[in-house]
Amino acid sequence: MKGFTDEPNYVVELLDGGTTLEDVIDSHIYEQALAEKSAFVVANLGALMQQHVLWQSTLPLVRPFYPVKCNGSPAVIEILAALGAGFVCANKAEISLVLNHDVPPENIILSGVCKQLSHIKHAAKNGINYLVCDNEAELCKIARAHPNARLLLQLSTEAQTEEANMAFGCSLKSCRHLLETAKELGVDVVGVAFLVPTSCKDSQVYTHALSDARCVFDMGEELGFNMEILDIGSGFSGSEFQLKQVHAAIRPLLEAYFPVTSGVRVIAEPGTFYVSSSFTLAVNVIGKKVVASDLHAEPTLNDDSEFLYYLNDGVYGSFVGKLLGNTIPSPTVHKMSLTADEPVFSSSLWGPSCDTLDQVVEHCLLPELTVGDWLIFNMGTSGQEESAAISNSDKPPVYYTISTGDWFEMQEAGISLDTTMKNFSLIQYGL
Ligand SMILES: *Cc1c(COP(=O)(O)O)cnc(C)c1O
């Protein structure tokens, strides 16, 4: 049987050596220009794999667990599962999605420090034993609902304190109390997790987090727990440079506190790292207004003018991340006739809903656009699952691609269409 009955079969276009992602985007824009000019997404599955290769060559001793919430597109799950990554799930739906891709339960962590009881029970029923915990109330729930749980204690880091984000993680002091309570309740603790946000530039944060983690390991071992997992969380932007920086910061500390000989398994939760460069969204400019920065002047074109552009996708669609507090990166212009030294103007970008919340980008500098032009956004997420959750807007179609070189590399890594990527079929691009 090929795939699951309720799973779509993904058509992936195989790009030969001479075809770039830009060519693919161009050709879809050309097609759309003759049709409805609808927004669309191009996914580069090779980029996903290349990020995995980069991870493994830079941090070979740290096993990645991908947080599904960063992009739960089944294509992403299937490829990362095939490459041997683990997964971090935040709820029942994400657990089911990952299990449906034949990921063994021991490669799944149920995250979130306050979980709905039914989700803990769902994890217990499916043999997902790794759970994160940072408070006593949660510990009591887990003791009742999940007798086989193997807990990772979530430790707070300084970076969170700086961002005034104290909602997650417990202090060293409360860790001791939690460990003792776990002991009394008969709940197993197997390690420590912490999160350093991607925005954190200070490698000192890792120094403190890792030495704190060592303290918790020592406390746990004192109480008789077999402490064997260290989860260094996320904080990886996706760039090779930044990954190497983090590696340089943590390597001596890992060697000192958690040497390979200690038998401790080190894992991480890179999300953005994997998907930031693999999804590209193309949207069409459907409307345009000029506002003069001097309100009394006639809105004529001068250097002070600001342009408002309306797009055919907005925050109730692919840009839902904006509503969730993320900054949408400025787009690039896809314009056949763009010359290098065109003047740029202050511009703002709006979705199609006429809702004041539907502002995609508050301010960016763009050459003057006309209705019918296309803008290209590097998305990271397809925005699809989230937008489906809050609205029933039409989802832009996703065109999956992989270069021939990347596909060969994947096959060399032991991935094949028949076994590991059952929901895919490959076709030659352009045929
Ligand atoms: C979102 C999330 C991550 C990933 O964060 P990135 O900065 O996108 O890598 C990791 N772990 C958990 C529990 C998350 O919720």
The ligand as a Gaussian input file, in Angstrom:
#p B3LYP/6-31G(d) Opt

LIG

0 1
 C        9.091000      26.492000      19.237000
 C        9.868000      25.564000      20.032000
 C       11.189000      25.244000      19.681000
 C       11.883000      25.774000      18.440000
 O       12.330000      27.033000      18.526000
 P       13.162000      27.627000      17.301000
 O       13.731000      28.851000      17.889000
 O       12.169000      27.853000      16.210000
 O       14.175000      26.624000      16.912000
 C       11.847000      24.312000      20.453000
 N       11.275000      23.732000      21.516000
 C       10.010000      24.015000      21.887000
 C        9.421000      23.335000      23.074000
 C        9.267000      24.928000      21.163000
 O        8.010000      25.212000      21.538000

